[in-house]
Structure formats: C-alpha cells, structure tokens
Amino acid sequence: MSDAPTLLWLRQDLRLADHPALLAAAAEGPLLPVFVLDGAAAGRWAPGGAARWWLHHSLEALAADLAGRGAPLLLLRGDAARLVPALARETGASAVHATLMCEPWARRQDAAVAAALAADGRRLSLHAGNLLLHPDAVRSGQNKPYGLYAPFARAVRAQVPPMEPIPAPPRLQAAACPRGGVALADLGLLPPAREGDWAAAFPEMLTPGEAGARERLHRFRRGVADYRAGRDSPAGDGTSRLSPHLRWGELSPRQVWHAAAEQDGHEAFLREILWREFSHHLLWHRPELPDTALRPAYARFPYRPDAMRLRAWQRGLTGYPIVDAGMRQLWRHGWMHNRVRMVAGSLLVKQLLQPWQEGAAWFWDTLVDADLGNNSTNWQWVAGSGLDAAPYFRIFNPVLQGRKFDPEGRYVRHFLPQLARLPDRWLHEPWAAPAAVLRQAGLRLGHDYPHPIVEPAQGRADALAALGELRAAA
C-alpha cells in the first residue's frame, strides 16, 4: 500500500458495502472520497427535483457513515472533468476509482477525466459496481448487443448468480482532506417550496441512505414469496420499493439478488432485477434511448401535443380515478406504484396522444427513483417504440385496470378522498353513476372531480386511428 492518497470519485454509488471502487481505492493507499455536483455535464439529464431531494439526504447519510469510519466526504460543485484531475494533482493521488455509469453524458465525462489524468501520468479506474455485469459482457451469439429482453435475461442467467456481496470495511485509512469543499446545504439540492408543500411527505414512504436501504431490503425479504401475487395491488405493500436505493447506489444489485434468491418464490422478482439490467444494457449500446424511438417508424408517430391535456395528466385531473390517484401519489411521495405507472403512461401516450418524451420528462422531475435507463426503456415500452415493447394496440383501459387491481378502492379513496363515498361499483367510472348515487356521495362532477378528459371508447378509437395513420405512411 502506497502513502500517496487515492481518490474515490462518488456519483451514483452512495454506499460503503459491496462497493468495488471503494475497496480498490482503499487497497491502494489513504482514501479521499469526493462527490462533485456537475449539473452542466448532465445537461437536461441532471437529477430532477425529486431525485435532488433524495440525493441531498443520501449524501448526508453517506457523509456520516464515512466519518464514522474515519474518512470525511469532500463535496465539490462545478466541472468534474476539471475538478477531479485538479484534485488528483493537488493531493498527489496517482489514481481515481469510480463506478461505471451508462448515461451518455457520464461516458463523455469519464473520457475527459481519463484523458486529463493520463496527461499527468495518473489513471481512472472504472468498476461495474452498480450492475450485475458490465454492459459489454453480455453479447449475443453474433457478438452483438441484445435488443430483446428474453434472450438478454437468459444470457445473464447463464453468468449468475453473481459473487457474494462484500461487507463494508469497518475502518478506512483517510487521506488529508484539502480545503475548498462546499457544505451540503450549499449544493442547493433541496427544492424550494412548491404547490401543496411538495416533497414534505416524501419521507412517509422511503428513507434515503444506506441504512434505510438495508432496512427496506430486510423488510422486503420477508415478502419475496408473496411478490408475484401482491405486486400489482397499488393499495398494498407488495413491491420492493428498492428502486430509489438502487438508483442512487445505496444498494448494489448483487446485494438485492442474493437477498431475494435466498427466499422461496423469488423468480418473479429476479426478473425485475434483470429488466433493470436490460435497461442499462440498452442505454449503454443505444445512447439515443432517452430521446429517440428505437423503432424508426415511431419517430413519425402522429402525436397531438396539447398543453392542457398534458397538464391535466400531470396534476391528476384526467377524470380517471386510478390514473389520477397515481399522479397524486407521485406528487405527494415522489414515487408511484409500478402497475399504475403503466396505466398512467398508456393513457397519456395512447388515449391522449401525447409524446412519450413528455411523460418521461415529468417522471424525470417528480420521481425520486428517476433513472435514465429505466425511465427511458419503460416509456418506450409503453409507447410501443422500443425494440422490446408492448404492441401499440395494447391499450390499457383505466376503468378495467382500476376494477381489477384496486377492486375495493382503497388506493383511489386514499389519494382521491372526494370519491370516498362512492360505491365500489362506480368508483372507477364516476361519470357513469346515476345522479342519485352522486348526490348521496356528495360528489359534483365537473366541480369536485373532473369529467373524463376523453371518453374511454373515443380514446381507444383515437389511439388506433393514429396507429393506422402511422402504418399507412410507412
């Protein structure tokens, strides 16, 4: 071990356990952990408002964990391609270790940092600690990247289970921390006050930081066997809710994989971990994924951009209770149940004919788990424009989806209390309820709750007509 310090450049890997970059850096010499907030490099893919809230609290927890092991966290703000090499020169560090990222902007940043370090005789080492496998390690028989999930998943399963997670080091040898860092509050990650005291209720559901991630994983392990049966019920707690912890690297996918695989009935959940891996594989090999339809024909899809329709969807004012409940859950908690994400996405893109990029942008700003690979892949799946996507003619009926997955209305009534007194029969289509039922429920449609933004049959007809127009133009 050298006396020269080694930099650990932290980004979306805010944990101490099962952290290959941290372990490699600590093995080389005294450790200097640094996080650089560089919004300019990410451009419009800098963390959105909800993700920034999470990042603030995750950094706060990580700084305390590192300090407890003797290694303070240095926070910087600015151009990482300049600041990281400059910090290496200032401290005499010969190496910088970081966790691989698949985002196109991060890959450009990595190349710039590596070049600047190499010019000084230093090196950047990247570790695939936030994935089960490096994106280039999974190739088809023709040595090409995968575009379809099923063969990709089979290829990954042939190389897993992954190695056992490595515990966090009990103590770290810290390098001297130079001056010039900024306080966490000065990063400006916490949001200003928004309508309805936005973000105030975020902590009701999830706790940022590695300790919160461990607690959530431990809690979910007990329910893995029930995951397949319970994951589609938005009123329950059948999903893992590990997505923000994975997005910020407070858990590694290896930790999640092994914790789940020890339980009976784990296959349904492991498929979700493989879908996450697939999304990052796509982003690595198809960097246009966040912006451009992967099926070229869908770049010409006849969407009908409408600011009023988009705004109604964003605010949970579409008149479809299961969708509106989900959008209000998103606004209140920074998270939405996955089944409802699919239904809400389908309504926006198909029945309302709004571009999928608009939905992806809203989720990017309002989800604490907004991840560029997952968010983009999922929206292209909903829109039918991805390489492995739901057919466009598969249109979720929000009334039937509500009845099927929230039959007792617990989810809808929680987030839409103005509908609480409606009988179950009418809860998911209040516009169809008799006038006497509406009066008894104290509900005035158009005043307390909106009429449907588009009639169900008309919305489906519009979607199929747009698909026909696309096919006719091909």
C-alpha positions as CSV (number, residue, x, y, z in Angstrom):
1,M,0.0,0.0,0.0
2,S,1.3,3.4,-1.0
3,D,1.4,6.5,1.2
4,A,0.0,8.6,-1.7
5,P,-3.7,9.1,-1.5
6,T,-6.2,7.6,-3.8
7,L,-9.4,9.4,-4.9
8,L,-12.8,7.7,-4.7
9,W,-15.0,9.7,-7.0
10,L,-18.6,9.0,-5.9
11,R,-21.6,9.6,-8.1
12,Q,-24.5,7.1,-8.1
13,D,-22.8,4.7,-5.7
14,L,-23.6,6.2,-2.3
15,R,-22.9,3.2,-0.1
16,L,-20.0,1.5,1.7
17,A,-21.0,-2.2,1.4
18,D,-20.3,-4.2,-1.8
19,H,-18.6,-1.2,-3.4
20,P,-15.8,-2.4,-5.7
21,A,-14.5,1.1,-6.4
22,L,-14.2,1.9,-2.7
23,L,-12.4,-1.4,-2.0
24,A,-10.0,-1.0,-4.8
25,A,-9.2,2.6,-3.8
26,A,-8.8,1.7,-0.1
27,A,-6.4,-1.1,-1.1
28,E,-4.0,1.4,-2.8
29,G,-3.5,3.9,0.0
30,P,-5.1,6.6,2.1
31,L,-8.6,7.3,0.8
32,L,-10.1,10.6,-0.2
33,P,-13.8,10.2,-1.1
34,V,-15.2,13.1,-3.2
35,F,-18.6,13.9,-4.7
36,V,-18.8,16.5,-7.4
37,L,-22.2,18.0,-8.3
38,D,-21.9,18.8,-12.0
39,G,-25.2,19.7,-13.4
40,A,-23.8,21.3,-16.6
41,A,-22.2,18.0,-17.7
42,A,-25.5,16.2,-17.4
43,G,-27.5,19.0,-19.1
44,R,-31.2,18.3,-19.1
45,W,-30.5,14.9,-17.6
46,A,-29.2,16.4,-14.4
47,P,-31.2,15.0,-11.5
48,G,-34.8,16.3,-11.4
49,G,-36.4,17.9,-8.4
50,A,-37.4,14.8,-6.5
51,A,-34.1,13.0,-7.2
52,R,-32.2,16.0,-5.9
53,W,-34.2,15.8,-2.7
54,W,-33.2,12.2,-2.4
55,L,-29.6,13.0,-3.3
56,H,-29.3,15.6,-0.5
57,H,-30.4,13.2,2.2
58,S,-28.4,10.3,0.7
59,L,-25.2,12.4,0.8
60,E,-26.0,13.4,4.3
61,A,-26.2,9.8,5.4
62,L,-23.1,8.8,3.4
63,A,-21.0,11.6,4.9
64,A,-22.0,10.4,8.4
65,D,-21.2,6.8,7.5
66,L,-17.8,7.7,6.1
67,A,-16.9,9.9,9.0
68,G,-17.7,7.1,11.4
69,R,-15.0,5.1,9.6
70,G,-12.5,7.9,9.7
71,A,-12.8,9.2,6.1
72,P,-14.6,12.6,5.6
73,L,-16.5,13.2,2.4
74,L,-15.3,16.1,0.3
75,L,-18.1,17.9,-1.6
76,L,-17.4,20.0,-4.7
77,R,-19.5,21.8,-7.2
78,G,-18.6,22.5,-10.8
79,D,-17.0,20.9,-13.8
80,A,-15.9,17.4,-12.7
81,A,-13.8,17.0,-15.8
82,R,-11.7,19.8,-14.4
83,L,-12.1,19.4,-10.7
84,V,-11.3,15.7,-10.3
85,P,-7.9,15.9,-12.2
86,A,-7.1,19.1,-10.4
87,L,-7.8,17.4,-7.0
88,A,-5.6,14.5,-8.0
89,R,-2.7,16.9,-8.8
90,E,-3.2,18.9,-5.6
91,T,-3.2,15.8,-3.4
92,G,-0.6,13.8,-5.3
93,A,-3.1,11.0,-6.0
94,S,-1.9,8.6,-8.7
95,A,-5.3,7.0,-9.3
96,V,-9.0,7.8,-9.2
97,H,-11.5,5.0,-8.8
98,A,-15.2,5.4,-9.7
99,T,-18.2,3.3,-10.5
100,L,-19.2,2.8,-14.2
101,M,-22.2,4.8,-15.4
102,C,-24.1,4.1,-18.6
103,E,-25.5,7.5,-19.2
104,P,-24.1,9.1,-22.4
105,W,-23.2,12.3,-20.7
106,A,-21.3,10.4,-18.0
107,R,-19.4,8.4,-20.5
108,R,-18.2,11.6,-22.2
109,Q,-17.3,12.9,-18.7
110,D,-15.3,9.8,-18.0
111,A,-13.4,10.1,-21.2
112,A,-12.5,13.7,-20.4
113,V,-11.4,12.9,-16.8
114,A,-9.4,9.9,-18.0
115,A,-7.6,11.9,-20.7
116,A,-6.8,14.7,-18.2
117,L,-5.5,12.3,-15.6
118,A,-3.4,10.4,-18.2
119,A,-1.8,13.6,-19.3
120,D,-0.4,13.9,-15.8
121,G,0.6,10.2,-15.6
122,R,-2.4,9.3,-13.5
123,R,-5.2,6.8,-14.2
124,L,-9.0,6.5,-13.9
125,S,-10.3,3.0,-13.0
126,L,-14.0,2.3,-13.5
127,H,-15.8,-0.6,-11.8
128,A,-19.2,-2.0,-12.7
129,G,-20.4,-2.0,-9.1
130,N,-24.0,-0.9,-9.9
131,L,-24.7,-3.7,-12.3
132,L,-24.6,-7.5,-12.2
133,L,-22.3,-7.5,-15.2
134,H,-20.5,-4.9,-17.4
135,P,-22.8,-4.0,-20.3
136,D,-20.2,-5.3,-22.8
137,A,-20.0,-8.7,-21.0
138,V,-23.5,-9.7,-22.3
139,R,-23.4,-10.4,-26.1
140,S,-25.4,-12.4,-28.5
141,G,-24.1,-15.4,-30.4
142,Q,-23.3,-13.0,-33.2
143,N,-21.3,-10.9,-30.7
144,K,-23.8,-8.1,-30.8
145,P,-25.7,-6.3,-28.0
146,Y,-29.2,-7.5,-27.2
147,G,-32.3,-5.6,-28.2
148,L,-34.8,-8.1,-26.7
149,Y,-35.3,-8.8,-23.0
150,A,-35.9,-12.6,-23.0
151,P,-32.6,-13.6,-24.7
152,F,-30.8,-11.0,-22.7
153,A,-32.2,-12.4,-19.5
154,R,-31.2,-15.9,-20.5
155,A,-27.7,-14.8,-21.3
156,V,-27.3,-13.0,-17.9
157,R,-28.7,-16.0,-16.0
158,A,-26.0,-18.1,-17.7
159,Q,-23.5,-16.0,-15.9
160,V,-25.1,-15.6,-12.5
161,P,-25.6,-15.9,-9.6
162,P,-23.1,-13.0,-9.1
163,M,-20.4,-13.2,-6.5
164,E,-21.4,-12.8,-2.9
165,P,-21.6,-9.1,-1.7
166,I,-18.6,-7.8,0.2
167,P,-19.3,-6.2,3.6
168,A,-18.4,-2.6,4.2
169,P,-14.9,-2.1,5.6
170,P,-15.0,-1.4,9.4
171,R,-12.3,1.3,9.1
172,L,-10.8,3.4,6.4
173,Q,-7.4,5.0,6.2
174,A,-8.2,8.6,5.4
175,A,-6.1,11.0,3.4
176,A,-5.9,14.6,4.4
177,C,-8.9,16.4,3.1
178,P,-7.9,19.6,1.3
179,R,-9.7,22.9,1.7
180,G,-12.1,24.2,-0.8
181,G,-15.0,21.9,-0.4
182,V,-18.6,23.1,0.0
183,A,-21.2,22.4,2.6
184,L,-24.0,20.1,1.7
185,A,-26.6,22.9,2.0
186,D,-24.6,24.9,-0.5
187,L,-25.2,22.3,-3.2
188,G,-28.7,23.6,-3.4
189,L,-30.3,20.2,-3.7
190,L,-33.4,20.7,-1.6
191,P,-36.3,22.1,-3.5
192,P,-37.9,25.5,-2.9
193,A,-41.5,25.5,-1.7
194,R,-43.9,24.2,-4.3
195,E,-47.6,23.9,-4.7
196,G,-49.1,21.8,-1.9
197,D,-45.8,21.8,0.1
198,W,-44.3,19.4,-2.5
199,A,-41.7,17.0,-1.1
200,A,-42.9,17.4,2.5
201,A,-44.4,14.0,2.5
202,F,-41.6,12.2,0.7
203,P,-40.2,10.6,4.0
204,E,-43.6,9.0,4.7
205,M,-42.8,6.1,2.4
206,L,-39.0,5.8,2.0
207,T,-35.8,6.7,3.9
208,P,-32.7,7.8,1.9
209,G,-29.3,6.4,2.7
210,E,-27.6,3.1,3.0
211,A,-29.2,2.3,6.4
212,G,-32.7,3.0,5.0
213,A,-31.8,0.8,2.0
214,R,-30.7,-2.1,4.3
215,E,-33.9,-1.8,6.4
216,R,-36.1,-1.8,3.3
217,L,-34.3,-4.8,1.8
218,H,-34.6,-6.7,5.1
219,R,-38.3,-5.9,5.2
220,F,-38.9,-7.0,1.6
221,R,-37.0,-10.3,2.0
222,R,-39.8,-11.5,4.2
223,G,-42.3,-10.8,1.5
224,V,-40.5,-12.1,-1.6
225,A,-42.6,-15.2,-1.7
226,D,-45.8,-13.0,-2.0
227,Y,-44.3,-10.7,-4.6
228,R,-45.8,-12.3,-7.6
229,A,-49.3,-12.3,-6.1
230,G,-49.1,-8.9,-4.5
231,R,-47.0,-6.7,-6.8
232,D,-50.0,-5.5,-8.9
233,S,-52.0,-4.2,-5.9
234,P,-51.3,-0.5,-5.5
235,A,-53.1,-0.3,-2.2
236,G,-50.7,-2.9,-0.6
237,D,-47.0,-3.1,0.1
238,G,-46.3,-5.9,-2.3
239,T,-43.5,-4.2,-4.3
240,S,-39.9,-3.9,-3.0
241,R,-39.7,-0.1,-3.2
242,L,-36.0,-0.6,-3.6
243,S,-35.8,1.4,-6.8
244,P,-34.6,4.7,-5.4
245,H,-32.0,2.9,-3.3
246,L,-30.7,1.1,-6.5
247,R,-30.9,4.4,-8.5
248,W,-28.5,6.1,-6.1
249,G,-26.4,3.0,-5.4
250,E,-27.3,2.8,-1.7
251,L,-27.7,-0.9,-2.5
252,S,-25.9,-3.0,-5.1
253,P,-27.9,-5.3,-7.4
254,R,-25.7,-8.1,-6.1
255,Q,-27.0,-7.5,-2.6
256,V,-30.6,-7.4,-3.8
257,W,-30.1,-10.5,-5.9
258,H,-28.7,-12.6,-3.1
259,A,-31.2,-11.4,-0.5
260,A,-34.1,-12.3,-2.8
261,A,-32.7,-15.6,-4.2
262,E,-32.5,-17.0,-0.6
263,Q,-36.3,-16.8,-0.4
264,D,-38.9,-19.1,-1.9
265,G,-40.8,-17.7,-4.9
266,H,-38.0,-15.4,-5.9
267,E,-38.2,-15.8,-9.7
268,A,-40.8,-13.1,-10.4
269,F,-38.7,-10.5,-8.5
270,L,-35.4,-11.5,-10.1
271,R,-37.0,-10.9,-13.5
272,E,-37.4,-7.3,-12.4
273,I,-33.7,-7.0,-11.5
274,L,-32.9,-8.4,-14.9
275,W,-35.2,-5.8,-16.5
276,R,-33.2,-3.1,-14.8
277,E,-30.0,-4.7,-16.1
278,F,-31.5,-4.8,-19.6
279,S,-32.4,-1.1,-19.4
280,H,-28.9,-0.2,-18.7
281,H,-27.6,-2.5,-21.4
282,L,-29.8,-0.7,-23.9
283,L,-28.7,2.7,-22.6
284,W,-25.0,1.7,-23.0
285,H,-25.4,0.4,-26.5
286,R,-28.2,2.7,-27.7
287,P,-27.4,6.2,-26.3
288,E,-30.2,7.7,-28.2
289,L,-32.7,5.8,-26.0
290,P,-33.8,8.8,-23.8
291,D,-34.8,10.9,-26.8
292,T,-35.4,8.9,-29.9
293,A,-37.8,6.0,-30.7
294,L,-35.7,2.9,-31.2
295,R,-38.1,1.7,-33.8
296,P,-37.5,4.3,-36.6
297,A,-41.1,4.3,-37.8
298,Y,-42.3,5.6,-34.5
299,A,-40.3,8.8,-34.9
300,R,-43.1,9.8,-37.3
301,F,-45.9,8.8,-34.9
302,P,-48.8,11.3,-35.3
303,Y,-49.0,12.6,-31.7
304,R,-51.2,15.6,-31.0
305,P,-49.3,17.7,-28.4
306,D,-51.7,19.5,-26.2
307,A,-50.5,21.5,-23.2
308,M,-53.9,21.4,-21.5
309,R,-54.1,17.6,-21.8
310,L,-50.6,17.2,-20.6
311,R,-51.2,19.5,-17.6
312,A,-54.4,17.6,-16.6
313,W,-52.4,14.3,-16.7
314,Q,-49.6,15.8,-14.6
315,R,-51.9,17.1,-12.0
316,G,-54.1,14.1,-11.7
317,L,-57.1,15.7,-13.3
318,T,-57.9,13.3,-16.1
319,G,-61.2,12.1,-14.7
320,Y,-59.9,8.5,-14.5
321,P,-59.6,7.7,-10.8
322,I,-56.8,5.0,-11.0
323,V,-54.7,7.4,-13.0
324,D,-55.4,10.5,-11.0
325,A,-54.7,8.6,-7.8
326,G,-51.3,7.6,-9.2
327,M,-50.4,11.0,-10.3
328,R,-51.3,12.4,-6.9
329,Q,-49.3,9.7,-5.2
330,L,-46.4,10.7,-7.4
331,W,-46.7,14.4,-6.5
332,R,-47.1,13.6,-2.8
333,H,-44.5,10.9,-2.3
334,G,-42.1,11.2,-5.3
335,W,-42.9,7.6,-6.1
336,M,-45.7,5.7,-7.9
337,H,-46.8,2.1,-7.9
338,N,-45.5,0.3,-11.0
339,R,-48.8,-1.0,-12.2
340,V,-50.3,2.5,-12.0
341,R,-47.2,3.9,-13.9
342,M,-48.1,1.6,-16.8
343,V,-51.8,2.6,-16.8
344,A,-51.0,6.3,-16.5
345,G,-48.4,6.1,-19.2
346,S,-50.7,4.3,-21.5
347,L,-53.4,6.9,-21.0
348,L,-51.0,9.7,-21.8
349,V,-49.4,8.2,-24.9
350,K,-52.4,6.4,-26.4
351,Q,-55.8,7.7,-25.4
352,L,-54.5,11.3,-25.1
353,L,-51.9,11.0,-27.9
354,Q,-49.2,13.0,-26.1
355,P,-45.5,12.2,-26.9
356,W,-43.9,9.7,-24.6
357,Q,-41.0,12.1,-24.1
358,E,-43.3,14.4,-22.3
359,G,-44.3,11.7,-19.8
360,A,-40.7,10.7,-19.4
361,A,-39.7,14.3,-18.7
362,W,-42.4,14.6,-16.0
363,F,-41.4,11.4,-14.3
364,W,-37.7,12.5,-14.5
365,D,-38.6,15.6,-12.4
366,T,-41.0,14.0,-10.0
367,L,-39.7,10.5,-9.2
368,V,-37.1,10.0,-6.5
369,D,-36.1,6.9,-8.4
370,A,-35.8,8.6,-11.8
371,D,-33.1,6.5,-13.6
372,L,-32.3,7.3,-17.2
373,G,-32.1,3.7,-18.3
374,N,-35.2,2.5,-16.6
375,N,-37.3,5.6,-17.2
376,S,-36.5,5.7,-20.9
377,T,-36.9,2.0,-21.5
378,N,-40.2,1.9,-19.7
379,W,-41.7,4.8,-21.5
380,Q,-40.6,3.4,-24.9
381,W,-42.2,0.1,-23.8
382,V,-45.5,1.8,-23.1
383,A,-45.3,3.8,-26.3
384,G,-44.6,0.7,-28.4
385,S,-41.5,2.4,-29.8
386,G,-38.8,0.3,-28.1
387,L,-37.1,-2.7,-29.5
388,D,-38.9,-4.9,-26.9
389,A,-42.1,-3.0,-26.2
390,A,-45.8,-3.6,-25.7
391,P,-47.6,-3.5,-29.1
392,Y,-49.1,-0.1,-29.6
393,F,-52.6,-1.6,-30.0
394,R,-52.3,-2.9,-26.4
395,I,-54.2,-0.1,-24.7
396,F,-54.8,-0.2,-21.0
397,N,-58.4,0.5,-20.1
398,P,-58.1,2.6,-16.9
399,V,-61.6,1.6,-15.7
400,L,-61.0,-2.1,-16.1
401,Q,-57.4,-1.7,-14.6
402,G,-58.9,0.1,-11.6
403,R,-61.5,-2.6,-11.0
404,K,-59.0,-5.4,-11.4
405,F,-56.2,-4.1,-9.3
406,D,-58.0,-1.8,-6.8
407,P,-61.3,-3.6,-6.5
408,E,-62.1,-2.3,-3.0
409,G,-61.0,1.2,-4.0
410,R,-58.5,1.6,-1.1
411,Y,-55.9,3.1,-3.3
412,V,-58.2,5.5,-5.1
413,R,-60.0,6.6,-1.9
414,H,-56.7,7.3,-0.2
415,F,-55.4,9.7,-2.8
416,L,-58.8,11.0,-4.0
417,P,-60.9,11.4,-0.8
418,Q,-63.5,13.3,-2.7
419,L,-64.6,10.0,-4.2
420,A,-64.5,8.1,-0.9
421,R,-68.3,7.8,-0.5
422,L,-68.9,6.4,-4.0
423,P,-69.9,2.7,-4.0
424,D,-67.3,0.4,-5.4
425,R,-69.4,-0.2,-8.5
426,W,-69.0,3.4,-9.6
427,L,-65.7,4.3,-8.1
428,H,-63.6,3.8,-11.2
429,E,-66.1,5.4,-13.6
430,P,-67.9,8.1,-11.5
431,W,-69.3,9.7,-14.7
432,A,-71.4,6.6,-15.2
433,A,-73.0,6.7,-11.8
434,P,-76.7,7.7,-11.5
435,A,-77.4,11.2,-10.4
436,A,-78.9,9.9,-7.1
437,V,-75.7,8.0,-6.3
438,L,-73.6,11.1,-7.0
439,R,-75.8,13.2,-4.7
440,Q,-75.6,10.6,-1.9
441,A,-71.8,10.5,-2.3
442,G,-71.7,14.3,-2.1
443,L,-69.9,14.5,-5.5
444,R,-70.4,17.1,-8.1
445,L,-68.7,16.1,-11.3
446,G,-67.0,18.9,-13.0
447,H,-66.6,20.7,-9.6
448,D,-65.3,18.2,-7.0
449,Y,-63.8,15.9,-9.6
450,P,-63.5,16.3,-13.4
451,H,-65.3,14.5,-16.2
452,P,-63.1,12.2,-18.2
453,I,-60.7,14.2,-20.4
454,V,-61.7,11.8,-23.2
455,E,-64.4,9.2,-23.3
456,P,-63.0,5.6,-23.0
457,A,-64.3,4.4,-26.3
458,Q,-63.2,7.6,-28.0
459,G,-59.7,7.5,-26.5
460,R,-59.2,3.9,-27.8
461,A,-60.5,4.8,-31.2
462,D,-58.2,7.8,-31.4
463,A,-55.2,5.6,-30.5
464,L,-56.0,3.0,-33.1
465,A,-56.6,5.7,-35.7
466,A,-53.2,7.2,-35.0
467,L,-51.6,3.7,-35.4
468,G,-53.4,3.2,-38.7
469,E,-52.2,6.6,-39.9
470,L,-48.6,5.6,-39.0
471,R,-48.9,2.3,-40.8
472,A,-50.4,3.9,-43.9
473,A,-47.5,6.3,-44.1
474,A,-44.9,3.5,-43.9
